[in-house]
Structures are given as C-alpha cells and as structure tokens.
C-alpha cells in the first residue's frame, strides 16, 4: 500500500469510527463540506482549487490529497492545480515577508536608524 492509499484508508476508517461514536460535531462537519463544495457563485472545481491551496499552507496532506482528487474529478487540469499551489507558495511566503518588515522596525528601534 502506498502513502496515498494509506491516507485514503485512514480517512475512511476514521470517518467510520466517528460515525460509530455518533459524533454530532463530526456529522455537522461532513454536512458543512457537502454544503461548501457544491456549485454556487463559485464552481465546485474552483472551491476545490482554493482548498488545495489552503491545505498546502496549513500542511494538511490528507486535505491536499482529497481536494486534488476532487478537483481532478471536477475537470481541473494539472496546470490549474499547479497554479493553486503557486498561490499557496506566495501566501505562505507573504506572512514571512510581513513579519520580516516588523523585524526591521524592531531592529531600527533597538539599533537605531538603518542606514
């Protein structure tokens, strides 16, 4: 069994375990996903691409796998998925850049004006 099959197996197994425990919150989470990932003002495929980017930024391999597979089923191309990941790369680096700007302010406050 490869890594992707193992993630899929664990997801299905966990879903079944939550179901056996009658987890109301988990059931609502699944319902929320159904309500979220359907065609609306944004097509389902676009929502899946957004979720791929969020999965990358939040370091959720299972999320990325699920949403890449769903985007594929919804007709996404490999280049559309790549662009979603490129947005994630930019958004992942963006906050570091903002924090670095803050660090520059602290450096000036601590060391004096940067020349």
Order of alpha helices (4+ residues) and beta strands (2+ residues): alpha-alpha-alpha-alpha-alpha
